[in-house]
Amino acid sequence: MATHCSPRFEEHIAYALKNPFHKGISRIESRQYISFYEEDESCNQLLLKLAKIDFNRVQIWHQQELVEILRWHKELDVEVNFPYSRDRPVETYLWTVGTFFESHYATTRKFLTKFTILLTYLDDTYDAYGTIEELRLLTNAIQRWDSDHLEEAPNSMKFLCKAYLDLFHEKEEEFNNEGKPYHLSYAIDAVLID
């Protein structure tokens, strides 16, 4: 079918066969479609302009969120506290944007990004850094939801546990202020599953 079409439509078909829209990240696919639509002779210029404005507006929101996350990430002082760990805050944020890009999910996107960053550090601590005794202390502290029982643990574990618990306490305050105190309990229950 592609060989019997105009060259531009042929390119569009080839791209769709290689990268199906429903399997891609919707924002990236939307941007790609804007490029294809722009080349179409029958494109509506007003619609094209609105699509570009919308795409750029959402992209600005995402950039502002990423700046906020990177500011938070800088406070973690990863080079000092987790030199053994993978450090991918931008990648993690892009993953959450791929999951849900809509503006009304901004707080969820930021929380999930921060949570995933800390979870990566936690995973690397368990996989490559801590001794069995230290990891037992860390596990007990997280299960008790209390970082005060980490006296014998390395400073990086104390800091990680505190950052992890602080993230949930911050979110808990936010939900309480919104009159939704029960929302976080589901997340905490999921995290504490043995």
C-alpha positions, 0 to 999 in steps of 0.5 A, spaced: 500 500 500 505 504 501 508 504 494 502 506 491 501 513 495 505 519 495 512 519 498 510 523 504 504 518 506 509 513 504 513 515 509 508 516 514 505 509 513 513 506 514 513 510 520 507 507 523 509 500 521 515 501 525 513 504 531 505 503 532 502 509 535 499 505 541 505 502 543 509 509 543 509 514 548 503 519 547 507 525 547 512 523 542 508 520 538 503 526 538 510 531 536 511 526 530 504 526 528 504 534 528 510 533 523 507 529 519 500 533 519 504 539 517 507 536 511 500 534 509 497 539 503 490 539 506 492 540 513 488 546 517 493 551 519 489 553 525 489 546 528 496 545 526 498 552 530 493 550 536 497 543 536 504 546 536 502 551 542 499 545 546 505 541 545 509 547 547 505 549 553 505 542 556 513 541 554 514 547 559 510 544 564 514 538 564 521 542 564 518 546 570 517 540 574 524 537 572 527 543 574 523 542 581 525 535 581 533 536 579 533 541 585 530 536 590 535 531 587 541 536 588 539 536 595 540 528 596 548 529 594 548 523 590 556 523 589 557 523 597 551 519 599 550 514 594 556 514 590 555 506 588 548 507 585 545 509 579 544 516 578 538 517 573 533 522 575 532 525 568 531 518 565 526 517 571 522 523 570 521 521 562 519 514 564 513 518 569 512 523 563 511 517 558 506 513 563 501 520 564 503 526 561 497 530 562 497 536 567 493 534 572 497 529 574 503 533 576 503 532 583 503 524 582 508 525 576 513 528 581 512 524 587 513 517 583 519 520 580 522 522 587 519 515 589 523 511 583 529 515 584 529 513 592 527 506 590 533 505 585 538 508 591 535 503 595 535 497 590 543 499 589 544 499 597 541 492 597 544 489 591 551 492 592 553 496 598 550 494 605 552 488 609 547 483 611 547 486 618 546 493 615 541 491 611 537 488 616 537 494 620 535 498 614 529 493 613 527 494 620 527 501 620 523 502 613 518 496 616 517 500 622 516 507 618 522 510 623 529 511 621 531 512 629 533 505 629 539 506 624 545 507 629 550 502 627 548 503 620 552 507 615 551 514 614 548 513 607 543 508 609 541 513 615 540 518 610 536 514 604 531 511 610 530 519 612 529 521 605 525 515 603 520 516 609 520 524 609 518 523 601 512 519 604 511 524 610 511 530 605 506 527 601 501 525 607 501 532 609 499 534 602 493 529 602 491 531 609 491 539 607 487 536 601 482 532 605 484 526 602 488 523 608 486 515 606 490 516 599 497 515 602 495 509 606 494 505 600 501 507 597 504 505 604 501 498 604 504 497 598 511 499 600 510 495 606 508 488 603 513 483 606 
